[in-house]
Amino acid sequence: MTENTLTQFKKELDSFFLIVSMNMAAGALAMAFGLQYLVARILDLSVWQVSDTFRIPVAVFFLVCIGLGFGWVLSSARILRGVKSVRRESRLRTGPVPAETLTCWIVRTLAHYRENRQTVRWMVPVSALGGCAFLVLGTSNLLQGIGLIGGGIQAFALVAAVINLTIGTASVLCTLYFRRYSASWDERIDGAARSENALRCALEQR
């Protein structure tokens, strides 16, 4: 029973780790997107030229992308530290895992999830959107690499396509898996809260 629970717990922990990591990648992508515009404006590249009417709104949009991306990377990194702590212990553990140790890992993970519950809930759609963005970039790189865009086969674009498509696919799949696991975690947390309320009411009635 403990072995089955340990296997399931490691799957859930890996899913938690991956979705937080994917959110860091999505935040970094938003920052890179905004910084690319600013660098292009500084270098006065024609590809980013916009009319005077939309210049300020466009600049504000890209600045917001940088700010939100940076803030999201910091939030994801803070959550990732807690996940990595438990994940490292479980991976470095050799031999049979006592039930008490496994229970401690589960409680620590649930406590960390509950503490960051609202942020983690936002990570699900952000991870999905980030995955779609990487898939779009990867598709564009692929078309460019095989010569359908720009003409001529480009090895660098093909490498970028493989990386972006891999990240995008992993992000989307991770989102689907994590939604299932997070639903079970929410149920456990809500069940614990109901038990605590029932115990409190029983004590108050005595």
Steps between C-alpha positions, in 0.01 A plus 500: 500500500782738593684422174192580290442819696865598457482446124184709473648770721813526284283538188302779665817669625662481155186652350510781755869559425447505124207739497687749718805467274283555193359814658852629551561436130177683411602797714843504340337486156286805583810687621693405187209612282494843664878539505518408132276795419697741717831392347351533153378850582840600637672364188224655285424175316234544231329170583363654823400836353148613595302814429523795738140440609572154636862550606427580866231229552727241336794605716283481812380154398854367466606662827207327668615170346844552653359592841247217514751250368759601758248487784374160386852360481565614858171350626566173319857484634374544858251216461758287319737515798245331723423233241869430433566452870257208532583368154872493577443307822281243329749450217804470727329252729635149448335183615147459634319816606332476842133592513578784741749655256259471208223656707733787591579563132132495407407739782782740409398498134133558581590778744716667235223461244239643737724795587537587129162369389375815326825554310519135397145516365609779268794288389272253325366744233834682483677171430244417231540842336877480525494154346288626210739792451798263483310279254431801277865606518611144431270472199629831366860384553421173324350672197798733490744213542366293212498805273128577478568837666799703387620240249773242546550244775625658824658265754477748789126544446454121499682471834285780643190321368590177680561686827187714484271216388637275776445765768153582365388138487638427847329810639159409359524136614624606843201733534257218427664267751534763770133599479410146598749490786412847629133402510586211733718730713216751528271220610748389768546855628125565506445169678760589762338841547158338551648261756663789685171690507311194621756444778484866600121491518508179703745655748293817529188300582665319792 
